[in-house]
Amino acid sequence: MDPKDIVAEIEDVIRTAPDLYVSWGAPEHLEWIGRAKAILSRQEVGMKMEAGVHASMCMDNSVTNRAREKMFILLQSAKHSLRLELVGPMSLAVNKGMVFDYFDRLRQIIEEAERDLLFVDPYLDADFVSRYLGFVRPGVQVRLLAREKLRTLVPAATAMARQHNMSIEVREGSGFHDRFVFLDGVRGVQSGASFKDGGAKTPTVLLELSDALPSIRKIYDDLWAVSHLAV
């Protein structure tokens, strides 16, 4: 099976997923579990064992059961791993003045998210909201960890969320300087410049994280957890 076809099938399984947080028991729930298990079990994907473990528990409707979420994470991980093989990392070197190249690559990255986007940048502001958050897919939760420009960031994010029925949360953090965007808990991209003005003032990069992703993501997940809601 061609890797592009596998990616397309995984994307369709993700797109047609039932609500993970309601009671399961209907035939369509069983069908979805079967599709997810089948595609993850293919040799090209290599997640047969993990898929089998979680698929067997997906019909358990107890509130402590996380098997459905874990199946979803496996699907996302498989999709992004295969895409990396097909097209390579979503990295980009940006010279000064290449503002459209930076914008266009970041737009593509944002559109990839299926469930969650975490932006880490002390200088996120209202311009960032109007420039980029319109590309977020419906249903994706947006989290913004910022610090310096909250006076303009918070009202802009609030207005965007109200008008477009989006979930946007802004938290004020401290003790960080680097800029990252994390997608669905399985991908991460580092920006050398602030997201709001990448390419405008200095050369910069958008660099896809690989081996260091789990440890870097944990650092900022932990920082998000202890940061305060910005008002």
Salt bridges, closest charged atoms under 4 A:
GLU9 OE2 - ARG35 NH2 2.86
GLU11 OE2 - ARG83 NH2 1.91
ASP12 OD1 - ARG15 NH2 2.83
ASP12 OD2 - ARG35 NH2 2.90
GLU44 OE2 - ARG42 NH2 3.20
GLU69 OE1 - ARG66 NH2 2.89
ASP104 OD1 - ARG107 NH2 2.76
GLU111 OE1 - ARG107 NH1 2.90
GLU112 OE1 - ARG83 NH1 2.38
GLU112 OE1 - ARG187 NH1 3.70
GLU114 OE2 - LYS79 NZ 3.15
GLU114 OE2 - ARG137 NH1 2.93
ASP116 OD2 - ARG143 NH2 2.99
ASP121 OD1 - ARG179 NE 3.75
GLU148 OE2 - ARG147 NE 2.79
GLU169 OE2 - ARG171 NE 2.75
ASP178 OD1 - HIS177 ND1 3.91
ASP197 OD2 - LYS196 NZ 2.98
ASP197 OD2 - LYS201 NZ 3.58
GLU208 OE2 - ARG187 NE 2.97
ASP221 OD1 - ARG143 NH2 3.98
ASP221 OD2 - ARG217 NE 3.94
ASP222 OD2 - LYS218 NZ 2.75
